[in-house]
């Protein structure tokens, strides 16, 4: 599968949100039960040329094995989630 135009990597989302590496991935995993592959996100097999192109373009972390790209609407949802402060669990 060729990376769709306008889709955003988790690294790009971390940077857009000003958050550390892995923040977008954790938000993605939390939202995953509500998402559908190839509509909301796409996973690229590390053995395929498309994943290699994402690496070469600097769009994904060097440690990414099977990179994930997010559809624009999904990226907006995750960006909004990353903009919210973490839940304050201290009062529990």
KOLGU-4560 file (N, C-alpha, C; in nm, 3 decimals, padded with zeros to 5 digits):
<recs>
<n_xx: 00.084 n_yy: -00.118 n_zz: 00.000 ca_xx: 00.000 ca_yy: 00.000 ca_zz: 00.000 c_xx: 00.088 c_yy: 00.124 c_zz: 00.000 mol: A seq: 1 type: UNK>
<n_xx: 00.064 n_yy: 00.212 n_zz: -00.091 ca_xx: 00.138 ca_yy: 00.338 ca_zz: -00.099 c_xx: 00.082 c_yy: 00.433 c_zz: 00.007 mol: A seq: 2 type: UNK>
<n_xx: 00.170 n_yy: 00.506 n_zz: 00.078 ca_xx: 00.119 ca_yy: 00.602 ca_zz: 00.177 c_xx: 00.026 c_yy: 00.705 c_zz: 00.112 mol: A seq: 3 type: UNK>
<n_xx: -00.096 n_yy: 00.715 n_zz: 00.162 ca_xx: -00.190 ca_yy: 00.812 ca_zz: 00.105 c_xx: -00.143 c_yy: 00.955 c_zz: 00.129 mol: A seq: 4 type: UNK>
<n_xx: -00.168 n_yy: 01.040 n_zz: 00.033 ca_xx: -00.132 ca_yy: 01.182 ca_zz: 00.046 c_xx: -00.209 c_yy: 01.243 c_zz: 00.162 mol: A seq: 5 type: UNK>
<n_xx: -00.139 n_yy: 01.323 n_zz: 00.240 ca_xx: -00.203 ca_yy: 01.394 ca_zz: 00.350 c_xx: -00.211 c_yy: 01.314 c_zz: 00.479 mol: A seq: 6 type: UNK>
<n_xx: -00.173 n_yy: 01.187 n_zz: 00.476 ca_xx: -00.176 ca_yy: 01.107 ca_zz: 00.599 c_xx: -00.051 c_yy: 01.139 c_zz: 00.680 mol: A seq: 7 type: UNK>
<n_xx: -00.061 n_yy: 01.128 n_zz: 00.812 ca_xx: 00.040 ca_yy: 01.178 ca_zz: 00.904 c_xx: 00.098 c_yy: 01.064 c_zz: 00.987 mol: A seq: 8 type: UNK>
<n_xx: 00.228 n_yy: 01.066 n_zz: 01.006 ca_xx: 00.292 ca_yy: 00.964 ca_zz: 01.088 c_xx: 00.280 c_yy: 01.000 c_zz: 01.236 mol: A seq: 9 type: UNK>
<n_xx: 00.303 n_yy: 00.902 n_zz: 01.320 ca_xx: 00.300 ca_yy: 00.925 ca_zz: 01.464 c_xx: 00.412 c_yy: 01.020 c_zz: 01.506 mol: A seq: 10 type: UNK>
<n_xx: 00.528 n_yy: 01.011 n_zz: 01.442 ca_xx: 00.637 ca_yy: 01.103 ca_zz: 01.472 c_xx: 00.597 c_yy: 01.246 c_zz: 01.437 mol: A seq: 11 type: UNK>
<n_xx: 00.536 n_yy: 01.264 n_zz: 01.322 ca_xx: 00.492 ca_yy: 01.397 ca_zz: 01.282 c_xx: 00.389 c_yy: 01.452 c_zz: 01.380 mol: A seq: 12 type: UNK>
<n_xx: 00.304 n_yy: 01.365 n_zz: 01.430 ca_xx: 00.203 ca_yy: 01.407 ca_zz: 01.526 c_xx: 00.267 c_yy: 01.444 c_zz: 01.660 mol: A seq: 13 type: UNK>
<n_xx: 00.364 n_yy: 01.364 n_zz: 01.707 ca_xx: 00.437 ca_yy: 01.400 ca_zz: 01.829 c_xx: 00.497 c_yy: 01.540 c_zz: 01.816 mol: A seq: 14 type: UNK>
<n_xx: 00.559 n_yy: 01.565 n_zz: 01.704 ca_xx: 00.624 ca_yy: 01.696 ca_zz: 01.681 c_xx: 00.522 c_yy: 01.808 c_zz: 01.673 mol: A seq: 15 type: UNK>
<n_xx: 00.411 n_yy: 01.785 n_zz: 01.603 ca_xx: 00.307 ca_yy: 01.889 ca_zz: 01.591 c_xx: 00.248 c_yy: 01.924 c_zz: 01.726 mol: A seq: 16 type: UNK>
<n_xx: 00.240 n_yy: 01.825 n_zz: 01.815 ca_xx: 00.183 ca_yy: 01.847 ca_zz: 01.948 c_xx: 00.288 c_yy: 01.895 c_zz: 02.048 mol: A seq: 17 type: UNK>
<n_xx: 00.415 n_yy: 01.894 n_zz: 02.006 ca_xx: 00.522 ca_yy: 01.932 ca_zz: 02.098 c_xx: 00.537 c_yy: 01.833 c_zz: 02.212 mol: A seq: 18 type: UNK>
<n_xx: 00.511 n_yy: 01.708 n_zz: 02.184 ca_xx: 00.514 ca_yy: 01.603 ca_zz: 02.286 c_xx: 00.632 c_yy: 01.509 c_zz: 02.260 mol: A seq: 19 type: UNK>
<n_xx: 00.676 n_yy: 01.437 n_zz: 02.364 ca_xx: 00.790 ca_yy: 01.345 ca_zz: 02.346 c_xx: 00.752 c_yy: 01.223 c_zz: 02.263 mol: A seq: 20 type: UNK>
<n_xx: 00.856 n_yy: 01.159 n_zz: 02.211 ca_xx: 00.840 ca_yy: 01.036 ca_zz: 02.133 c_xx: 00.752 c_yy: 00.937 c_zz: 02.209 mol: A seq: 21 type: UNK>
<n_xx: 00.658 n_yy: 00.878 n_zz: 02.138 ca_xx: 00.571 ca_yy: 00.777 ca_zz: 02.197 c_xx: 00.436 c_yy: 00.830 c_zz: 02.243 mol: A seq: 22 type: UNK>
<n_xx: 00.423 n_yy: 00.961 n_zz: 02.256 ca_xx: 00.296 ca_yy: 01.019 ca_zz: 02.303 c_xx: 00.183 c_yy: 00.990 c_zz: 02.205 mol: A seq: 23 type: UNK>
<n_xx: 00.207 n_yy: 01.013 n_zz: 02.076 ca_xx: 00.103 ca_yy: 00.988 ca_zz: 01.976 c_xx: 00.072 c_yy: 00.838 c_zz: 01.968 mol: A seq: 24 type: UNK>
<n_xx: 00.175 n_yy: 00.754 n_zz: 01.983 ca_xx: 00.152 ca_yy: 00.610 ca_zz: 01.979 c_xx: 00.060 c_yy: 00.566 c_zz: 02.093 mol: A seq: 25 type: UNK>
<n_xx: 00.085 n_yy: 00.617 n_zz: 02.214 ca_xx: 00.000 ca_yy: 00.581 ca_zz: 02.328 c_xx: -00.142 c_yy: 00.630 c_zz: 02.308 mol: A seq: 26 type: UNK>
<n_xx: -00.159 n_yy: 00.751 n_zz: 02.254 ca_xx: -00.293 ca_yy: 00.803 ca_zz: 02.226 c_xx: -00.361 c_yy: 00.719 c_zz: 02.118 mol: A seq: 27 type: UNK>
<n_xx: -00.285 n_yy: 00.678 n_zz: 02.018 ca_xx: -00.337 ca_yy: 00.593 ca_zz: 01.911 c_xx: -00.385 c_yy: 00.460 c_zz: 01.968 mol: A seq: 28 type: UNK>
<n_xx: -00.304 n_yy: 00.398 n_zz: 02.053 ca_xx: -00.341 ca_yy: 00.269 ca_zz: 02.111 c_xx: -00.468 c_yy: 00.281 c_zz: 02.195 mol: A seq: 29 type: UNK>
<n_xx: -00.485 n_yy: 00.393 n_zz: 02.266 ca_xx: -00.605 ca_yy: 00.412 ca_zz: 02.347 c_xx: -00.729 c_yy: 00.426 c_zz: 02.260 mol: A seq: 30 type: UNK>
<n_xx: -00.712 n_yy: 00.485 n_zz: 02.142 ca_xx: -00.824 ca_yy: 00.508 ca_zz: 02.051 c_xx: -00.848 c_yy: 00.390 c_zz: 01.956 mol: A seq: 31 type: UNK>
<n_xx: -00.754 n_yy: 00.299 n_zz: 01.949 ca_xx: -00.757 ca_yy: 00.190 ca_zz: 01.851 c_xx: -00.888 c_yy: 00.112 c_zz: 01.845 mol: A seq: 32 type: UNK>
<n_xx: -00.955 n_yy: 00.081 n_zz: 01.957 ca_xx: -01.080 ca_yy: 00.006 ca_zz: 01.945 c_xx: -01.189 c_yy: 00.077 c_zz: 01.864 mol: A seq: 33 type: UNK>
<n_xx: -01.177 n_yy: 00.209 n_zz: 01.850 ca_xx: -01.275 ca_yy: 00.286 ca_zz: 01.775 c_xx: -01.236 c_yy: 00.306 c_zz: 01.628 mol: A seq: 34 type: UNK>
<n_xx: -01.118 n_yy: 00.261 n_zz: 01.591 ca_xx: -01.065 ca_yy: 00.288 ca_zz: 01.457 c_xx: -01.071 c_yy: 00.165 c_zz: 01.368 mol: A seq: 35 type: UNK>
<n_xx: -01.071 n_yy: 00.191 n_zz: 01.238 ca_xx: -01.071 ca_yy: 00.083 ca_zz: 01.139 c_xx: -00.948 c_yy: 00.099 c_zz: 01.048 mol: A seq: 36 type: UNK>
<n_xx: -00.873 n_yy: -00.010 n_zz: 01.037 ca_xx: -00.754 ca_yy: -00.008 ca_zz: 00.953 c_xx: -00.791 c_yy: 00.019 c_zz: 00.808 mol: A seq: 37 type: UNK>
<n_xx: -00.707 n_yy: 00.093 n_zz: 00.740 ca_xx: -00.720 ca_yy: 00.136 ca_zz: 00.601 c_xx: -00.828 c_yy: 00.241 c_zz: 00.579 mol: A seq: 38 type: UNK>
<n_xx: -00.900 n_yy: 00.278 n_zz: 00.683 ca_xx: -00.990 ca_yy: 00.393 ca_zz: 00.676 c_xx: -00.935 c_yy: 00.504 c_zz: 00.766 mol: A seq: 39 type: UNK>
<n_xx: -00.903 n_yy: 00.468 n_zz: 00.890 ca_xx: -00.857 ca_yy: 00.565 ca_zz: 00.989 c_xx: -00.705 c_yy: 00.564 c_zz: 01.004 mol: A seq: 40 type: UNK>
<n_xx: -00.644 n_yy: 00.454 n_zz: 00.972 ca_xx: -00.498 ca_yy: 00.441 ca_zz: 00.984 c_xx: -00.452 c_yy: 00.331 c_zz: 00.890 mol: A seq: 41 type: UNK>
<n_xx: -00.322 n_yy: 00.330 n_zz: 00.863 ca_xx: -00.261 ca_yy: 00.225 ca_zz: 00.782 c_xx: -00.130 c_yy: 00.184 c_zz: 00.846 mol: A seq: 42 type: UNK>
<n_xx: -00.104 n_yy: 00.055 n_zz: 00.847 ca_xx: 00.021 ca_yy: 00.000 ca_zz: 00.899 c_xx: 00.103 c_yy: -00.048 c_zz: 00.779 mol: A seq: 43 type: UNK>
<n_xx: 00.230 n_yy: -00.012 n_zz: 00.778 ca_xx: 00.318 ca_yy: -00.046 ca_zz: 00.667 c_xx: 00.420 c_yy: -00.150 c_zz: 00.710 mol: A seq: 44 type: UNK>
<n_xx: 00.426 n_yy: -00.257 n_zz: 00.639 ca_xx: 00.519 ca_yy: -00.367 ca_zz: 00.666 c_xx: 00.661 c_yy: -00.317 c_zz: 00.642 mol: A seq: 45 type: UNK>
<n_xx: 00.748 n_yy: -00.339 n_zz: 00.740 ca_xx: 00.885 ca_yy: -00.291 ca_zz: 00.732 c_xx: 00.964 c_yy: -00.353 c_zz: 00.616 mol: A seq: 46 type: UNK>
<n_xx: 00.915 n_yy: -00.462 n_zz: 00.561 ca_xx: 00.987 ca_yy: -00.529 ca_zz: 00.450 c_xx: 00.950 c_yy: -00.471 c_zz: 00.314 mol: A seq: 47 type: UNK>
<n_xx: 00.856 n_yy: -00.378 n_zz: 00.313 ca_xx: 00.809 ca_yy: -00.322 ca_zz: 00.185 c_xx: 00.877 c_yy: -00.189 c_zz: 00.156 mol: A seq: 48 type: UNK>
<n_xx: 00.881 n_yy: -00.154 n_zz: 00.030 ca_xx: 00.948 ca_yy: -00.031 ca_zz: -00.013 c_xx: 00.881 c_yy: 00.094 c_zz: 00.044 mol: A seq: 49 type: UNK>
<n_xx: 00.749 n_yy: 00.090 n_zz: 00.065 ca_xx: 00.680 ca_yy: 00.209 ca_zz: 00.115 c_xx: 00.730 c_yy: 00.247 c_zz: 00.254 mol: A seq: 50 type: UNK>
<n_xx: 00.754 n_yy: 00.149 n_zz: 00.340 ca_xx: 00.807 ca_yy: 00.176 ca_zz: 00.473 c_xx: 00.948 c_yy: 00.233 c_zz: 00.462 mol: A seq: 51 type: UNK>
<n_xx: 01.027 n_yy: 00.180 n_zz: 00.371 ca_xx: 01.163 ca_yy: 00.230 ca_zz: 00.350 c_xx: 01.160 c_yy: 00.375 c_zz: 00.303 mol: A seq: 52 type: UNK>
<n_xx: 01.064 n_yy: 00.409 n_zz: 00.219 ca_xx: 01.052 ca_yy: 00.548 ca_zz: 00.172 c_xx: 01.016 c_yy: 00.642 c_zz: 00.286 mol: A seq: 53 type: UNK>
<n_xx: 00.929 n_yy: 00.595 n_zz: 00.377 ca_xx: 00.893 ca_yy: 00.678 ca_zz: 00.493 c_xx: 01.016 c_yy: 00.703 c_zz: 00.580 mol: A seq: 54 type: UNK>
<n_xx: 01.098 n_yy: 00.600 n_zz: 00.598 ca_xx: 01.223 ca_yy: 00.616 ca_zz: 00.673 c_xx: 01.314 c_yy: 00.716 c_zz: 00.602 mol: A seq: 55 type: UNK>
<n_xx: 01.333 n_yy: 00.697 n_zz: 00.472 ca_xx: 01.423 ca_yy: 00.782 ca_zz: 00.395 c_xx: 01.378 c_yy: 00.928 c_zz: 00.394 mol: A seq: 56 type: UNK>
<n_xx: 01.248 n_yy: 00.950 n_zz: 00.398 ca_xx: 01.194 ca_yy: 01.086 ca_zz: 00.397 c_xx: 01.199 c_yy: 01.151 c_zz: 00.535 mol: A seq: 57 type: UNK>
<n_xx: 01.240 n_yy: 01.075 n_zz: 00.637 ca_xx: 01.247 ca_yy: 01.129 ca_zz: 00.771 c_xx: 01.111 c_yy: 01.150 c_zz: 00.835 mol: A seq: 58 type: UNK>
<n_xx: 01.011 n_yy: 01.075 n_zz: 00.791 ca_xx: 00.875 ca_yy: 01.092 ca_zz: 00.841 c_xx: 00.843 c_yy: 01.002 c_zz: 00.960 mol: A seq: 59 type: UNK>
<n_xx: 00.931 n_yy: 00.906 n_zz: 00.987 ca_xx: 00.905 ca_yy: 00.813 ca_zz: 01.097 c_xx: 01.032 c_yy: 00.797 c_zz: 01.179 mol: A seq: 60 type: UNK>
<n_xx: 01.013 n_yy: 00.754 n_zz: 01.303 ca_xx: 01.129 ca_yy: 00.731 ca_zz: 01.389 c_xx: 01.215 c_yy: 00.619 c_zz: 01.332 mol: A seq: 61 type: UNK>
<n_xx: 01.345 n_yy: 00.630 n_zz: 01.351 ca_xx: 01.437 ca_yy: 00.528 ca_zz: 01.300 c_xx: 01.407 c_yy: 00.392 c_zz: 01.362 mol: A seq: 62 type: UNK>
<n_xx: 01.353 n_yy: 00.392 n_zz: 01.482 ca_xx: 01.323 ca_yy: 00.266 ca_zz: 01.551 c_xx: 01.190 c_yy: 00.204 c_zz: 01.508 mol: A seq: 63 type: UNK>
<n_xx: 01.114 n_yy: 00.274 n_zz: 01.424 ca_xx: 00.985 ca_yy: 00.222 ca_zz: 01.380 c_xx: 01.005 c_yy: 00.096 c_zz: 01.297 mol: A seq: 64 type: UNK>
<n_xx: 00.933 n_yy: -00.008 n_zz: 01.333 ca_xx: 00.943 ca_yy: -00.134 ca_zz: 01.258 c_xx: 00.831 c_yy: -00.138 c_zz: 01.154 mol: A seq: 65 type: UNK>
<n_xx: 00.708 n_yy: -00.133 n_zz: 01.198 ca_xx: 00.593 ca_yy: -00.130 ca_zz: 01.108 c_xx: 00.523 c_yy: 00.004 c_zz: 01.129 mol: A seq: 66 type: UNK>
<n_xx: 00.564 n_yy: 00.105 n_zz: 01.052 ca_xx: 00.513 ca_yy: 00.240 ca_zz: 01.074 c_xx: 00.362 c_yy: 00.251 c_zz: 01.052 mol: A seq: 67 type: UNK>
<n_xx: 00.303 n_yy: 00.345 n_zz: 01.124 ca_xx: 00.160 ca_yy: 00.372 ca_zz: 01.117 c_xx: 00.141 c_yy: 00.513 c_zz: 01.064 mol: A seq: 68 type: UNK>
<n_xx: 00.051 n_yy: 00.528 n_zz: 00.968 ca_xx: 00.010 ca_yy: 00.660 ca_zz: 00.922 c_xx: -00.137 c_yy: 00.677 c_zz: 00.956 mol: A seq: 69 type: UNK>
<n_xx: -00.174 n_yy: 00.800 n_zz: 00.989 ca_xx: -00.310 ca_yy: 00.831 ca_zz: 01.029 c_xx: -00.380 c_yy: 00.914 c_zz: 00.924 mol: A seq: 70 type: UNK>
<n_xx: -00.507 n_yy: 00.880 n_zz: 00.900 ca_xx: -00.589 ca_yy: 00.963 ca_zz: 00.812 c_xx: -00.600 c_yy: 01.101 c_zz: 00.875 mol: A seq: 71 type: UNK>
<n_xx: -00.620 n_yy: 01.205 n_zz: 00.795 ca_xx: -00.627 ca_yy: 01.341 ca_zz: 00.851 c_xx: -00.727 c_yy: 01.357 c_zz: 00.966 mol: A seq: 72 type: UNK>
<n_xx: -00.845 n_yy: 01.299 n_zz: 00.953 ca_xx: -00.945 ca_yy: 01.312 ca_zz: 01.061 c_xx: -00.898 c_yy: 01.242 c_zz: 01.188 mol: A seq: 73 type: UNK>
<n_xx: -00.834 n_yy: 01.127 n_zz: 01.174 ca_xx: -00.782 ca_yy: 01.056 ca_zz: 01.290 c_xx: -00.668 c_yy: 01.134 c_zz: 01.354 mol: A seq: 74 type: UNK>
<n_xx: -00.583 n_yy: 01.191 n_zz: 01.271 ca_xx: -00.472 ca_yy: 01.273 ca_zz: 01.323 c_xx: -00.526 c_yy: 01.392 c_zz: 01.401 mol: A seq: 75 type: UNK>
<n_xx: -00.633 n_yy: 01.454 n_zz: 01.353 ca_xx: -00.692 ca_yy: 01.568 ca_zz: 01.426 c_xx: -00.745 c_yy: 01.523 c_zz: 01.561 mol: A seq: 76 type: UNK>
<n_xx: -00.809 n_yy: 01.406 n_zz: 01.566 ca_xx: -00.859 ca_yy: 01.353 ca_zz: 01.695 c_xx: -00.744 c_yy: 01.330 c_zz: 01.792 mol: A seq: 77 type: UNK>
<n_xx: -00.638 n_yy: 01.270 n_zz: 01.744 ca_xx: -00.524 ca_yy: 01.243 ca_zz: 01.832 c_xx: -00.455 c_yy: 01.371 c_zz: 01.874 mol: A seq: 78 type: UNK>
<n_xx: -00.445 n_yy: 01.466 n_zz: 01.784 ca_xx: -00.382 ca_yy: 01.594 ca_zz: 01.818 c_xx: -00.462 c_yy: 01.664 c_zz: 01.927 mol: A seq: 79 type: UNK>
<n_xx: -00.594 n_yy: 01.659 n_zz: 01.918 ca_xx: -00.679 ca_yy: 01.718 ca_zz: 02.023 c_xx: -00.658 c_yy: 01.646 c_zz: 02.156 mol: A seq: 80 type: UNK>
<n_xx: -00.647 n_yy: 01.514 n_zz: 02.151 ca_xx: -00.623 ca_yy: 01.438 ca_zz: 02.273 c_xx: -00.487 c_yy: 01.472 c_zz: 02.333 mol: A seq: 81 type: UNK>
<n_xx: -00.388 n_yy: 01.491 n_zz: 02.249 ca_xx: -00.254 ca_yy: 01.525 ca_zz: 02.298 c_xx: -00.248 c_yy: 01.667 c_zz: 02.354 mol: A seq: 82 type: UNK>
<n_xx: -00.339 n_yy: 01.753 n_zz: 02.311 ca_xx: -00.341 ca_yy: 01.891 ca_zz: 02.358 c_xx: -00.400 c_yy: 01.902 c_zz: 02.499 mol: A seq: 83 type: UNK>
<n_xx: -00.482 n_yy: 01.804 n_zz: 02.538 ca_xx: -00.541 ca_yy: 01.805 ca_zz: 02.671 c_xx: -00.437 c_yy: 01.765 c_zz: 02.775 mol: A seq: 84 type: UNK>
<n_xx: -00.443 n_yy: 01.826 n_zz: 02.893 ca_xx: -00.349 ca_yy: 01.784 ca_zz: 02.997 c_xx: -00.382 c_yy: 01.642 c_zz: 03.043 mol: A seq: 85 type: UNK>
<n_xx: -00.282 n_yy: 01.568 n_zz: 03.090 ca_xx: -00.308 ca_yy: 01.432 ca_zz: 03.138 c_xx: -00.406 c_yy: 01.435 c_zz: 03.254 mol: A seq: 86 type: UNK>
<n_xx: -00.483 n_yy: 01.328 n_zz: 03.269 ca_xx: -00.577 ca_yy: 01.318 ca_zz: 03.381 c_xx: -00.502 c_yy: 01.327 c_zz: 03.512 mol: A seq: 87 type: UNK>
<n_xx: -00.561 n_yy: 01.400 n_zz: 03.605 ca_xx: -00.501 ca_yy: 01.410 ca_zz: 03.737 c_xx: -00.553 c_yy: 01.295 c_zz: 03.822 mol: A seq: 88 type: UNK>
<n_xx: -00.472 n_yy: 01.194 n_zz: 03.841 ca_xx: -00.514 ca_yy: 01.076 ca_zz: 03.916 c_xx: -00.479 c_yy: 01.088 c_zz: 04.064 mol: A seq: 89 type: UNK>
<n_xx: -00.414 n_yy: 01.198 n_zz: 04.104 ca_xx: -00.370 ca_yy: 01.212 ca_zz: 04.242 c_xx: -00.485 c_yy: 01.216 c_zz: 04.341 mol: A seq: 90 type: UNK>
<n_xx: -00.602 n_yy: 01.264 n_zz: 04.297 ca_xx: -00.716 ca_yy: 01.275 ca_zz: 04.387 c_xx: -00.792 c_yy: 01.146 c_zz: 04.406 mol: A seq: 91 type: UNK>
<n_xx: -00.757 n_yy: 01.040 n_zz: 04.335 ca_xx: -00.829 ca_yy: 00.913 ca_zz: 04.346 c_xx: -00.796 c_yy: 00.840 c_zz: 04.473 mol: A seq: 92 type: UNK>
</recs>
